[in-house]
Amino acid sequence: MYKRKSKFIIAVILLLCLIFTGCNKAGDIETDTVLSAGGDHAVGLKTNGTAVAAGWNEDGQCDVSEWNDITAVSAGWDHTVGLKSDGTVVAAGDNEYGQCDVSDWKDIAAVSAGGLHTVGLKSDGTVIATGDNFYGQCDVSDWSDIVSVSAGAWHTVALKSDGTVVAAGYKGSLPEYVSEWKDITEISAGGDITVGLKSDGTAVAMGYNGYGQCDVSDWSNIVSVSAGASHTVGLKADGTVVAAGLNRDGQCDVSDWENIVAVSAGSDYTMGLRSDGKVVVVGKELYGVYDVEEWENIGN
């Protein structure tokens, strides 16, 4: 909601996250983001290839009802992007920094919307980006052999086919240290943290830890991770969920969830996709974001 406050201040203070669902194996390009929690809005992909959105819509970031043939979705702070089956990309919402300038993208295999930028993974394993580049978060043109990308508030991380991680952007997000990670199968960029899922089902995290959002070292049997503004969630193999970090609004109250197949951590809330295609949500009720509980047939 950059119209209510300075866009830069909002991006700095109310950090966001995005990402995603499912655990990909290093070496396979990640394509299937079906649930994404952004700043004040959320987006879901239905089984028929259409998209639904709920929450704050001042900039039109929820105007996705006419999208079709969508294979992946991602919610940023005030914008939303969708990947089409033909490898092109659509976007809606705020475009002050060019974060929605994706209409000419082609051969895209995965997308991720960040705070003020958007990142696309191409089918050849290279990466493109558009939008704000104040911290160098869009300096990704020399990356190669990438299988997954994640855009945070002001940094971008990518998983390589060999299980290592590359990063660009704000140094407070510690990109120089995530480059030392190995055996990673999934990555998620949040506010000023990065979380990685290892091949043995454990998790690693680096960045600001003022609320304990990086305290994931004791997690086990994890199949997917998602980093929010100040909290982190992990999906376990048995369909339950764990969380760490700021819980002021109840965004970490996920211990009673069952039959979950995907998770996504937003600014002050957390969403989970159940095996029946319904969505559950906890945390701060932002501008109707709890309307996601009315969604059906989410998945692909």
ChimeraX commands (.cxc) that place a marker at each C-alpha (Angstrom):
marker #1 position 0.00,0.00,0.00 radius 0.5
marker #1 position 2.55,2.47,-1.14 radius 0.5
marker #1 position -0.14,5.08,-1.76 radius 0.5
marker #1 position -0.68,5.33,2.00 radius 0.5
marker #1 position 2.99,5.78,2.86 radius 0.5
marker #1 position 6.27,6.24,1.08 radius 0.5
marker #1 position 6.90,3.18,-1.05 radius 0.5
marker #1 position 10.50,3.03,0.05 radius 0.5
marker #1 position 9.61,3.22,3.75 radius 0.5
marker #1 position 6.96,0.54,3.40 radius 0.5
marker #1 position 9.37,-1.75,1.58 radius 0.5
marker #1 position 11.93,-1.24,4.36 radius 0.5
marker #1 position 9.67,-1.51,7.40 radius 0.5
marker #1 position 7.00,-3.97,6.31 radius 0.5
marker #1 position 9.10,-6.63,4.70 radius 0.5
marker #1 position 7.46,-9.22,2.62 radius 0.5
marker #1 position 7.87,-12.63,1.44 radius 0.5
marker #1 position 6.66,-14.73,-1.17 radius 0.5
marker #1 position 7.00,-18.10,-2.15 radius 0.5
marker #1 position 5.91,-21.12,-2.66 radius 0.5
marker #1 position 4.67,-24.59,-2.70 radius 0.5
marker #1 position 6.15,-27.98,-3.17 radius 0.5
marker #1 position 9.73,-29.16,-3.02 radius 0.5
marker #1 position 11.69,-29.51,-6.20 radius 0.5
marker #1 position 14.71,-31.74,-6.61 radius 0.5
marker #1 position 17.91,-29.90,-7.47 radius 0.5
marker #1 position 18.36,-30.34,-11.20 radius 0.5
marker #1 position 14.66,-30.01,-12.03 radius 0.5
marker #1 position 13.32,-26.55,-12.86 radius 0.5
marker #1 position 10.71,-25.41,-10.34 radius 0.5
marker #1 position 7.47,-24.37,-12.04 radius 0.5
marker #1 position 4.50,-25.01,-9.77 radius 0.5
marker #1 position 3.74,-22.08,-7.46 radius 0.5
marker #1 position 0.04,-22.40,-6.71 radius 0.5
marker #1 position -0.29,-20.33,-3.51 radius 0.5
marker #1 position 1.47,-17.07,-2.71 radius 0.5
marker #1 position 1.13,-14.64,0.18 radius 0.5
marker #1 position 2.31,-11.11,-0.51 radius 0.5
marker #1 position 2.20,-7.88,1.44 radius 0.5
marker #1 position -1.49,-7.11,1.93 radius 0.5
marker #1 position -2.86,-9.52,-0.69 radius 0.5
marker #1 position -2.71,-13.17,-1.66 radius 0.5
marker #1 position -3.08,-15.08,-4.91 radius 0.5
marker #1 position -3.97,-18.66,-5.69 radius 0.5
marker #1 position -3.91,-20.83,-8.80 radius 0.5
marker #1 position -6.98,-22.95,-9.49 radius 0.5
marker #1 position -6.92,-26.40,-11.05 radius 0.5
marker #1 position -8.52,-25.01,-14.23 radius 0.5
marker #1 position -5.65,-22.60,-14.85 radius 0.5
marker #1 position -7.38,-19.46,-13.63 radius 0.5
marker #1 position -6.26,-17.27,-10.73 radius 0.5
marker #1 position -7.97,-15.86,-7.65 radius 0.5
marker #1 position -6.82,-13.09,-5.34 radius 0.5
marker #1 position -7.89,-11.52,-2.06 radius 0.5
marker #1 position -6.82,-8.53,0.02 radius 0.5
marker #1 position -5.76,-4.95,-0.64 radius 0.5
marker #1 position -6.45,-3.91,-4.24 radius 0.5
marker #1 position -5.74,-0.18,-4.48 radius 0.5
marker #1 position -3.28,-0.73,-7.32 radius 0.5
marker #1 position -5.25,-3.50,-9.02 radius 0.5
marker #1 position -2.97,-6.25,-7.71 radius 0.5
marker #1 position -6.01,-8.49,-7.23 radius 0.5
marker #1 position -7.36,-7.96,-10.75 radius 0.5
marker #1 position -6.53,-11.44,-11.98 radius 0.5
marker #1 position -9.98,-12.88,-12.66 radius 0.5
marker #1 position -9.52,-12.70,-16.44 radius 0.5
marker #1 position -6.25,-14.60,-16.45 radius 0.5
marker #1 position -6.31,-18.09,-17.98 radius 0.5
marker #1 position -3.89,-20.85,-18.93 radius 0.5
marker #1 position -1.87,-19.97,-15.82 radius 0.5
marker #1 position 0.63,-22.48,-14.45 radius 0.5
marker #1 position 2.17,-20.49,-11.58 radius 0.5
marker #1 position 1.42,-17.34,-9.56 radius 0.5
marker #1 position 3.36,-15.05,-7.26 radius 0.5
marker #1 position 2.27,-12.12,-5.07 radius 0.5
marker #1 position 4.66,-9.26,-4.40 radius 0.5
marker #1 position 4.05,-6.23,-2.23 radius 0.5
marker #1 position 1.62,-4.38,-4.46 radius 0.5
marker #1 position 1.80,-6.44,-7.65 radius 0.5
marker #1 position 1.02,-9.96,-8.85 radius 0.5
marker #1 position 2.54,-12.00,-11.65 radius 0.5
marker #1 position 1.32,-15.11,-13.41 radius 0.5
marker #1 position 3.13,-17.58,-15.64 radius 0.5
marker #1 position 1.19,-18.82,-18.65 radius 0.5
marker #1 position 1.41,-22.27,-20.19 radius 0.5
marker #1 position 3.08,-20.83,-23.31 radius 0.5
marker #1 position 5.98,-19.43,-21.26 radius 0.5
marker #1 position 4.80,-15.82,-21.30 radius 0.5
marker #1 position 4.01,-13.75,-18.20 radius 0.5
marker #1 position 1.15,-11.50,-17.12 radius 0.5
marker #1 position 1.16,-8.97,-14.31 radius 0.5
marker #1 position -1.24,-6.72,-12.42 radius 0.5
marker #1 position -0.81,-4.00,-9.83 radius 0.5
marker #1 position 1.59,-1.19,-9.07 radius 0.5
marker #1 position 4.19,-0.57,-11.78 radius 0.5
marker #1 position 6.00,2.53,-10.58 radius 0.5
marker #1 position 9.38,0.81,-10.81 radius 0.5
marker #1 position 8.60,-1.29,-13.86 radius 0.5
marker #1 position 7.98,-4.43,-11.82 radius 0.5
marker #1 position 5.06,-5.31,-14.11 radius 0.5
marker #1 position 6.97,-4.82,-17.36 radius 0.5
marker #1 position 6.93,-8.51,-18.25 radius 0.5
marker #1 position 4.73,-8.60,-21.35 radius 0.5
marker #1 position 7.68,-9.25,-23.64 radius 0.5
marker #1 position 9.14,-12.12,-21.61 radius 0.5
marker #1 position 9.26,-15.50,-23.37 radius 0.5
marker #1 position 10.38,-19.05,-22.59 radius 0.5
marker #1 position 9.80,-18.50,-18.87 radius 0.5
marker #1 position 9.62,-21.54,-16.59 radius 0.5
marker #1 position 9.07,-19.87,-13.19 radius 0.5
marker #1 position 8.31,-16.43,-11.77 radius 0.5
marker #1 position 8.68,-14.69,-8.42 radius 0.5
marker #1 position 7.41,-11.25,-7.41 radius 0.5
marker #1 position 9.42,-9.32,-4.84 radius 0.5
marker #1 position 8.95,-6.06,-3.04 radius 0.5
marker #1 position 9.44,-3.79,-6.03 radius 0.5
marker #1 position 10.86,-6.20,-8.59 radius 0.5
marker #1 position 9.97,-9.35,-10.50 radius 0.5
marker #1 position 12.24,-12.25,-11.44 radius 0.5
marker #1 position 11.77,-14.82,-14.16 radius 0.5
marker #1 position 13.56,-18.13,-14.66 radius 0.5
marker #1 position 13.98,-19.05,-18.30 radius 0.5
marker #1 position 13.76,-22.58,-19.63 radius 0.5
marker #1 position 17.48,-22.51,-20.44 radius 0.5
marker #1 position 18.37,-21.93,-16.77 radius 0.5
marker #1 position 19.15,-18.23,-17.08 radius 0.5
marker #1 position 17.34,-15.47,-15.17 radius 0.5
marker #1 position 15.83,-12.10,-16.05 radius 0.5
marker #1 position 14.50,-9.39,-13.76 radius 0.5
marker #1 position 12.67,-6.07,-13.94 radius 0.5
marker #1 position 11.80,-3.36,-11.45 radius 0.5
marker #1 position 13.63,-1.49,-8.71 radius 0.5
marker #1 position 17.36,-2.25,-8.64 radius 0.5
marker #1 position 18.52,0.06,-5.86 radius 0.5
marker #1 position 20.37,-2.75,-4.08 radius 0.5
marker #1 position 21.30,-4.68,-7.21 radius 0.5
marker #1 position 18.51,-7.21,-6.71 radius 0.5
marker #1 position 17.97,-7.33,-10.48 radius 0.5
marker #1 position 21.62,-8.00,-11.33 radius 0.5
marker #1 position 20.99,-11.60,-12.33 radius 0.5
marker #1 position 21.75,-11.63,-16.05 radius 0.5
marker #1 position 24.98,-13.61,-15.63 radius 0.5
marker #1 position 23.41,-16.47,-13.68 radius 0.5
marker #1 position 23.20,-19.90,-15.32 radius 0.5
marker #1 position 22.20,-23.48,-14.48 radius 0.5
marker #1 position 19.37,-22.13,-12.29 radius 0.5
marker #1 position 16.42,-24.36,-11.36 radius 0.5
marker #1 position 14.50,-22.10,-8.95 radius 0.5
marker #1 position 14.26,-18.40,-8.12 radius 0.5
marker #1 position 12.85,-16.40,-5.22 radius 0.5
marker #1 position 12.50,-12.62,-4.96 radius 0.5
marker #1 position 12.44,-11.05,-1.50 radius 0.5
marker #1 position 11.85,-7.51,-0.37 radius 0.5
marker #1 position 15.16,-6.24,-1.72 radius 0.5
marker #1 position 17.18,-9.30,-2.66 radius 0.5
marker #1 position 16.95,-12.24,-5.04 radius 0.5
marker #1 position 18.15,-15.80,-4.51 radius 0.5
marker #1 position 18.39,-18.70,-6.92 radius 0.5
marker #1 position 19.01,-22.42,-6.62 radius 0.5
marker #1 position 21.51,-23.97,-9.00 radius 0.5
marker #1 position 21.27,-27.46,-10.45 radius 0.5
marker #1 position 24.17,-28.60,-8.25 radius 0.5
marker #1 position 22.32,-27.69,-5.04 radius 0.5
marker #1 position 24.22,-24.47,-4.37 radius 0.5
marker #1 position 22.70,-20.99,-4.07 radius 0.5
marker #1 position 23.48,-17.60,-5.64 radius 0.5
marker #1 position 22.13,-14.26,-4.48 radius 0.5
marker #1 position 22.00,-10.59,-5.41 radius 0.5
marker #1 position 20.80,-7.49,-3.63 radius 0.5
marker #1 position 20.80,-6.03,-0.15 radius 0.5
marker #1 position 23.88,-7.15,1.78 radius 0.5
marker #1 position 21.91,-7.29,5.02 radius 0.5
marker #1 position 20.28,-10.39,3.58 radius 0.5
marker #1 position 23.71,-12.07,3.62 radius 0.5
marker #1 position 23.98,-13.18,-0.03 radius 0.5
marker #1 position 27.71,-13.73,0.40 radius 0.5
marker #1 position 27.03,-16.45,2.97 radius 0.5
marker #1 position 24.23,-18.34,1.25 radius 0.5
marker #1 position 26.76,-19.01,-1.50 radius 0.5
marker #1 position 28.38,-21.46,0.94 radius 0.5
marker #1 position 25.23,-23.59,1.25 radius 0.5
marker #1 position 25.22,-27.06,-0.29 radius 0.5
marker #1 position 22.70,-29.85,-0.90 radius 0.5
marker #1 position 19.83,-27.34,-1.12 radius 0.5
marker #1 position 16.58,-28.39,-2.81 radius 0.5
marker #1 position 14.44,-25.27,-2.26 radius 0.5
marker #1 position 15.01,-21.62,-1.40 radius 0.5
marker #1 position 12.80,-18.78,-0.19 radius 0.5
marker #1 position 13.67,-15.09,0.10 radius 0.5
marker #1 position 11.74,-13.12,2.69 radius 0.5
marker #1 position 12.16,-9.66,4.16 radius 0.5
marker #1 position 15.84,-9.65,5.01 radius 0.5
marker #1 position 16.34,-13.37,5.44 radius 0.5
marker #1 position 16.85,-16.33,3.15 radius 0.5
marker #1 position 15.74,-19.87,4.00 radius 0.5
marker #1 position 16.91,-23.06,2.36 radius 0.5
marker #1 position 15.64,-26.62,2.46 radius 0.5
marker #1 position 18.32,-29.31,2.44 radius 0.5
marker #1 position 18.10,-32.70,0.77 radius 0.5
marker #1 position 17.98,-34.43,4.17 radius 0.5
marker #1 position 14.77,-32.59,5.14 radius 0.5
marker #1 position 16.42,-30.06,7.45 radius 0.5
marker #1 position 16.39,-26.29,6.98 radius 0.5
marker #1 position 18.96,-23.51,7.08 radius 0.5
marker #1 position 18.42,-19.75,7.33 radius 0.5
marker #1 position 20.54,-16.60,7.25 radius 0.5
marker #1 position 19.81,-12.91,7.76 radius 0.5
marker #1 position 18.22,-10.76,10.42 radius 0.5
marker #1 position 17.11,-12.89,13.37 radius 0.5
marker #1 position 15.64,-10.35,15.76 radius 0.5
marker #1 position 12.44,-12.36,16.15 radius 0.5
marker #1 position 13.91,-15.84,15.86 radius 0.5
marker #1 position 12.82,-16.22,12.23 radius 0.5
marker #1 position 16.11,-17.97,11.43 radius 0.5
marker #1 position 15.80,-20.50,14.27 radius 0.5
marker #1 position 15.07,-23.47,12.03 radius 0.5
marker #1 position 18.08,-25.68,12.68 radius 0.5
marker #1 position 16.07,-28.18,14.74 radius 0.5
marker #1 position 13.41,-28.72,12.07 radius 0.5
marker #1 position 13.29,-32.17,10.45 radius 0.5
marker #1 position 11.25,-34.04,7.84 radius 0.5
marker #1 position 10.61,-30.76,6.01 radius 0.5
marker #1 position 9.46,-30.83,2.38 radius 0.5
marker #1 position 8.91,-27.09,1.72 radius 0.5
marker #1 position 9.85,-23.75,3.29 radius 0.5
marker #1 position 8.59,-20.18,3.01 radius 0.5
marker #1 position 10.09,-17.00,4.45 radius 0.5
marker #1 position 7.82,-14.11,5.38 radius 0.5
marker #1 position 8.53,-10.60,6.58 radius 0.5
marker #1 position 9.58,-11.61,10.10 radius 0.5
marker #1 position 8.62,-15.28,10.30 radius 0.5
marker #1 position 9.38,-18.57,8.58 radius 0.5
marker #1 position 7.19,-21.62,8.01 radius 0.5
marker #1 position 8.01,-25.18,7.08 radius 0.5
marker #1 position 5.81,-27.93,5.70 radius 0.5
marker #1 position 6.51,-31.39,7.10 radius 0.5
marker #1 position 6.22,-34.67,5.22 radius 0.5
marker #1 position 3.22,-35.69,7.33 radius 0.5
marker #1 position 1.21,-32.62,6.28 radius 0.5
marker #1 position 1.74,-30.66,9.48 radius 0.5
marker #1 position 3.44,-27.26,9.68 radius 0.5
marker #1 position 6.06,-25.63,11.89 radius 0.5
marker #1 position 6.86,-21.93,12.24 radius 0.5
marker #1 position 9.45,-19.63,13.81 radius 0.5
marker #1 position 9.71,-15.89,14.30 radius 0.5
marker #1 position 7.46,-12.98,15.12 radius 0.5
marker #1 position 4.01,-14.12,16.28 radius 0.5
marker #1 position 2.47,-10.81,17.31 radius 0.5
marker #1 position -0.54,-11.37,15.07 radius 0.5
marker #1 position -0.69,-15.16,15.37 radius 0.5
marker #1 position 1.06,-15.75,12.05 radius 0.5
marker #1 position 2.97,-18.67,13.60 radius 0.5
marker #1 position -0.10,-20.40,15.10 radius 0.5
marker #1 position 0.04,-23.35,12.72 radius 0.5
marker #1 position 0.66,-26.27,15.07 radius 0.5
marker #1 position -2.88,-27.61,14.68 radius 0.5
marker #1 position -2.88,-27.65,10.87 radius 0.5
marker #1 position -3.20,-31.04,9.18 radius 0.5
marker #1 position -3.33,-32.38,5.63 radius 0.5
marker #1 position -1.36,-29.40,4.29 radius 0.5
marker #1 position 0.32,-29.72,0.89 radius 0.5
marker #1 position 1.72,-26.18,0.44 radius 0.5
marker #1 position 2.55,-23.17,2.61 radius 0.5
marker #1 position 3.23,-19.49,2.00 radius 0.5
marker #1 position 4.31,-16.84,4.51 radius 0.5
marker #1 position 3.26,-13.25,3.88 radius 0.5
marker #1 position 3.86,-9.99,5.70 radius 0.5
marker #1 position 1.89,-10.68,8.90 radius 0.5
marker #1 position 0.01,-13.83,7.98 radius 0.5
marker #1 position 0.50,-17.42,6.82 radius 0.5
marker #1 position -1.50,-19.49,4.35 radius 0.5
marker #1 position -1.68,-23.23,3.97 radius 0.5
marker #1 position -3.18,-25.26,1.14 radius 0.5
marker #1 position -5.02,-28.38,2.26 radius 0.5
marker #1 position -5.13,-31.59,0.28 radius 0.5
marker #1 position -8.81,-30.90,-0.55 radius 0.5
marker #1 position -7.91,-27.68,-2.41 radius 0.5
marker #1 position -9.10,-25.37,0.37 radius 0.5
marker #1 position -6.93,-22.71,2.01 radius 0.5
marker #1 position -6.41,-21.98,5.70 radius 0.5
marker #1 position -4.94,-18.75,7.04 radius 0.5
marker #1 position -3.69,-17.37,10.36 radius 0.5
marker #1 position -2.33,-13.99,11.37 radius 0.5
marker #1 position -3.38,-10.41,10.80 radius 0.5
marker #1 position -6.58,-9.97,8.83 radius 0.5
marker #1 position -5.38,-7.50,6.22 radius 0.5
marker #1 position -7.99,-5.84,3.99 radius 0.5
marker #1 position -9.98,-9.03,3.41 radius 0.5
marker #1 position -7.07,-11.41,2.96 radius 0.5
marker #1 position -9.01,-13.93,5.05 radius 0.5
marker #1 position -11.34,-14.29,2.06 radius 0.5
marker #1 position -8.87,-16.95,0.89 radius 0.5
marker #1 position -10.79,-19.36,3.12 radius 0.5
marker #1 position -13.59,-19.21,0.55 radius 0.5
marker #1 position -11.35,-20.42,-2.27 radius 0.5
marker #1 position -11.79,-23.91,-3.71 radius 0.5
marker #1 position -9.93,-26.14,-6.14 radius 0.5
marker #1 position -6.53,-24.53,-5.57 radius 0.5
marker #1 position -3.69,-26.50,-7.12 radius 0.5
marker #1 position -2.52,-27.63,-10.51 radius 0.5
marker link #1:1,2 radius 0.2
marker link #1:2,3 radius 0.2
marker link #1:3,4 radius 0.2
marker link #1:4,5 radius 0.2
marker link #1:5,6 radius 0.2
marker link #1:6,7 radius 0.2
marker link #1:7,8 radius 0.2
marker link #1:8,9 radius 0.2
marker link #1:9,10 radius 0.2
marker link #1:10,11 radius 0.2
marker link #1:11,12 radius 0.2
marker link #1:12,13 radius 0.2
marker link #1:13,14 radius 0.2
marker link #1:14,15 radius 0.2
marker link #1:15,16 radius 0.2
marker link #1:16,17 radius 0.2
marker link #1:17,18 radius 0.2
marker link #1:18,19 radius 0.2
marker link #1:19,20 radius 0.2
marker link #1:20,21 radius 0.2
marker link #1:21,22 radius 0.2
marker link #1:22,23 radius 0.2
marker link #1:23,24 radius 0.2
marker link #1:24,25 radius 0.2
marker link #1:25,26 radius 0.2
marker link #1:26,27 radius 0.2
marker link #1:27,28 radius 0.2
marker link #1:28,29 radius 0.2
marker link #1:29,30 radius 0.2
marker link #1:30,31 radius 0.2
marker link #1:31,32 radius 0.2
marker link #1:32,33 radius 0.2
marker link #1:33,34 radius 0.2
marker link #1:34,35 radius 0.2
marker link #1:35,36 radius 0.2
marker link #1:36,37 radius 0.2
marker link #1:37,38 radius 0.2
marker link #1:38,39 radius 0.2
marker link #1:39,40 radius 0.2
marker link #1:40,41 radius 0.2
marker link #1:41,42 radius 0.2
marker link #1:42,43 radius 0.2
marker link #1:43,44 radius 0.2
marker link #1:44,45 radius 0.2
marker link #1:45,46 radius 0.2
marker link #1:46,47 radius 0.2
marker link #1:47,48 radius 0.2
marker link #1:48,49 radius 0.2
marker link #1:49,50 radius 0.2
marker link #1:50,51 radius 0.2
marker link #1:51,52 radius 0.2
marker link #1:52,53 radius 0.2
marker link #1:53,54 radius 0.2
marker link #1:54,55 radius 0.2
marker link #1:55,56 radius 0.2
marker link #1:56,57 radius 0.2
marker link #1:57,58 radius 0.2
marker link #1:58,59 radius 0.2
marker link #1:59,60 radius 0.2
marker link #1:60,61 radius 0.2
marker link #1:61,62 radius 0.2
marker link #1:62,63 radius 0.2
marker link #1:63,64 radius 0.2
marker link #1:64,65 radius 0.2
marker link #1:65,66 radius 0.2
marker link #1:66,67 radius 0.2
marker link #1:67,68 radius 0.2
marker link #1:68,69 radius 0.2
marker link #1:69,70 radius 0.2
marker link #1:70,71 radius 0.2
marker link #1:71,72 radius 0.2
marker link #1:72,73 radius 0.2
marker link #1:73,74 radius 0.2
marker link #1:74,75 radius 0.2
marker link #1:75,76 radius 0.2
marker link #1:76,77 radius 0.2
marker link #1:77,78 radius 0.2
marker link #1:78,79 radius 0.2
marker link #1:79,80 radius 0.2
marker link #1:80,81 radius 0.2
marker link #1:81,82 radius 0.2
marker link #1:82,83 radius 0.2
marker link #1:83,84 radius 0.2
marker link #1:84,85 radius 0.2
marker link #1:85,86 radius 0.2
marker link #1:86,87 radius 0.2
marker link #1:87,88 radius 0.2
marker link #1:88,89 radius 0.2
marker link #1:89,90 radius 0.2
marker link #1:90,91 radius 0.2
marker link #1:91,92 radius 0.2
marker link #1:92,93 radius 0.2
marker link #1:93,94 radius 0.2
marker link #1:94,95 radius 0.2
marker link #1:95,96 radius 0.2
marker link #1:96,97 radius 0.2
marker link #1:97,98 radius 0.2
marker link #1:98,99 radius 0.2
marker link #1:99,100 radius 0.2
marker link #1:100,101 radius 0.2
marker link #1:101,102 radius 0.2
marker link #1:102,103 radius 0.2
marker link #1:103,104 radius 0.2
marker link #1:104,105 radius 0.2
marker link #1:105,106 radius 0.2
marker link #1:106,107 radius 0.2
marker link #1:107,108 radius 0.2
marker link #1:108,109 radius 0.2
marker link #1:109,110 radius 0.2
marker link #1:110,111 radius 0.2
marker link #1:111,112 radius 0.2
marker link #1:112,113 radius 0.2
marker link #1:113,114 radius 0.2
marker link #1:114,115 radius 0.2
marker link #1:115,116 radius 0.2
marker link #1:116,117 radius 0.2
marker link #1:117,118 radius 0.2
marker link #1:118,119 radius 0.2
marker link #1:119,120 radius 0.2
marker link #1:120,121 radius 0.2
marker link #1:121,122 radius 0.2
marker link #1:122,123 radius 0.2
marker link #1:123,124 radius 0.2
marker link #1:124,125 radius 0.2
marker link #1:125,126 radius 0.2
marker link #1:126,127 radius 0.2
marker link #1:127,128 radius 0.2
marker link #1:128,129 radius 0.2
marker link #1:129,130 radius 0.2
marker link #1:130,131 radius 0.2
marker link #1:131,132 radius 0.2
marker link #1:132,133 radius 0.2
marker link #1:133,134 radius 0.2
marker link #1:134,135 radius 0.2
marker link #1:135,136 radius 0.2
marker link #1:136,137 radius 0.2
marker link #1:137,138 radius 0.2
marker link #1:138,139 radius 0.2
marker link #1:139,140 radius 0.2
marker link #1:140,141 radius 0.2
marker link #1:141,142 radius 0.2
marker link #1:142,143 radius 0.2
marker link #1:143,144 radius 0.2
marker link #1:144,145 radius 0.2
marker link #1:145,146 radius 0.2
marker link #1:146,147 radius 0.2
marker link #1:147,148 radius 0.2
marker link #1:148,149 radius 0.2
marker link #1:149,150 radius 0.2
marker link #1:150,151 radius 0.2
marker link #1:151,152 radius 0.2
marker link #1:152,153 radius 0.2
marker link #1:153,154 radius 0.2
marker link #1:154,155 radius 0.2
marker link #1:155,156 radius 0.2
marker link #1:156,157 radius 0.2
marker link #1:157,158 radius 0.2
marker link #1:158,159 radius 0.2
marker link #1:159,160 radius 0.2
marker link #1:160,161 radius 0.2
marker link #1:161,162 radius 0.2
marker link #1:162,163 radius 0.2
marker link #1:163,164 radius 0.2
marker link #1:164,165 radius 0.2
marker link #1:165,166 radius 0.2
marker link #1:166,167 radius 0.2
marker link #1:167,168 radius 0.2
marker link #1:168,169 radius 0.2
marker link #1:169,170 radius 0.2
marker link #1:170,171 radius 0.2
marker link #1:171,172 radius 0.2
marker link #1:172,173 radius 0.2
marker link #1:173,174 radius 0.2
marker link #1:174,175 radius 0.2
marker link #1:175,176 radius 0.2
marker link #1:176,177 radius 0.2
marker link #1:177,178 radius 0.2
marker link #1:178,179 radius 0.2
marker link #1:179,180 radius 0.2
marker link #1:180,181 radius 0.2
marker link #1:181,182 radius 0.2
marker link #1:182,183 radius 0.2
marker link #1:183,184 radius 0.2
marker link #1:184,185 radius 0.2
marker link #1:185,186 radius 0.2
marker link #1:186,187 radius 0.2
marker link #1:187,188 radius 0.2
marker link #1:188,189 radius 0.2
marker link #1:189,190 radius 0.2
marker link #1:190,191 radius 0.2
marker link #1:191,192 radius 0.2
marker link #1:192,193 radius 0.2
marker link #1:193,194 radius 0.2
marker link #1:194,195 radius 0.2
marker link #1:195,196 radius 0.2
marker link #1:196,197 radius 0.2
marker link #1:197,198 radius 0.2
marker link #1:198,199 radius 0.2
marker link #1:199,200 radius 0.2
marker link #1:200,201 radius 0.2
marker link #1:201,202 radius 0.2
marker link #1:202,203 radius 0.2
marker link #1:203,204 radius 0.2
marker link #1:204,205 radius 0.2
marker link #1:205,206 radius 0.2
marker link #1:206,207 radius 0.2
marker link #1:207,208 radius 0.2
marker link #1:208,209 radius 0.2
marker link #1:209,210 radius 0.2
marker link #1:210,211 radius 0.2
marker link #1:211,212 radius 0.2
marker link #1:212,213 radius 0.2
marker link #1:213,214 radius 0.2
marker link #1:214,215 radius 0.2
marker link #1:215,216 radius 0.2
marker link #1:216,217 radius 0.2
marker link #1:217,218 radius 0.2
marker link #1:218,219 radius 0.2
marker link #1:219,220 radius 0.2
marker link #1:220,221 radius 0.2
marker link #1:221,222 radius 0.2
marker link #1:222,223 radius 0.2
marker link #1:223,224 radius 0.2
marker link #1:224,225 radius 0.2
marker link #1:225,226 radius 0.2
marker link #1:226,227 radius 0.2
marker link #1:227,228 radius 0.2
marker link #1:228,229 radius 0.2
marker link #1:229,230 radius 0.2
marker link #1:230,231 radius 0.2
marker link #1:231,232 radius 0.2
marker link #1:232,233 radius 0.2
marker link #1:233,234 radius 0.2
marker link #1:234,235 radius 0.2
marker link #1:235,236 radius 0.2
marker link #1:236,237 radius 0.2
marker link #1:237,238 radius 0.2
marker link #1:238,239 radius 0.2
marker link #1:239,240 radius 0.2
marker link #1:240,241 radius 0.2
marker link #1:241,242 radius 0.2
marker link #1:242,243 radius 0.2
marker link #1:243,244 radius 0.2
marker link #1:244,245 radius 0.2
marker link #1:245,246 radius 0.2
marker link #1:246,247 radius 0.2
marker link #1:247,248 radius 0.2
marker link #1:248,249 radius 0.2
marker link #1:249,250 radius 0.2
marker link #1:250,251 radius 0.2
marker link #1:251,252 radius 0.2
marker link #1:252,253 radius 0.2
marker link #1:253,254 radius 0.2
marker link #1:254,255 radius 0.2
marker link #1:255,256 radius 0.2
marker link #1:256,257 radius 0.2
marker link #1:257,258 radius 0.2
marker link #1:258,259 radius 0.2
marker link #1:259,260 radius 0.2
marker link #1:260,261 radius 0.2
marker link #1:261,262 radius 0.2
marker link #1:262,263 radius 0.2
marker link #1:263,264 radius 0.2
marker link #1:264,265 radius 0.2
marker link #1:265,266 radius 0.2
marker link #1:266,267 radius 0.2
marker link #1:267,268 radius 0.2
marker link #1:268,269 radius 0.2
marker link #1:269,270 radius 0.2
marker link #1:270,271 radius 0.2
marker link #1:271,272 radius 0.2
marker link #1:272,273 radius 0.2
marker link #1:273,274 radius 0.2
marker link #1:274,275 radius 0.2
marker link #1:275,276 radius 0.2
marker link #1:276,277 radius 0.2
marker link #1:277,278 radius 0.2
marker link #1:278,279 radius 0.2
marker link #1:279,280 radius 0.2
marker link #1:280,281 radius 0.2
marker link #1:281,282 radius 0.2
marker link #1:282,283 radius 0.2
marker link #1:283,284 radius 0.2
marker link #1:284,285 radius 0.2
marker link #1:285,286 radius 0.2
marker link #1:286,287 radius 0.2
marker link #1:287,288 radius 0.2
marker link #1:288,289 radius 0.2
marker link #1:289,290 radius 0.2
marker link #1:290,291 radius 0.2
marker link #1:291,292 radius 0.2
marker link #1:292,293 radius 0.2
marker link #1:293,294 radius 0.2
marker link #1:294,295 radius 0.2
marker link #1:295,296 radius 0.2
marker link #1:296,297 radius 0.2
marker link #1:297,298 radius 0.2
marker link #1:298,299 radius 0.2
marker link #1:299,300 radius 0.2
view
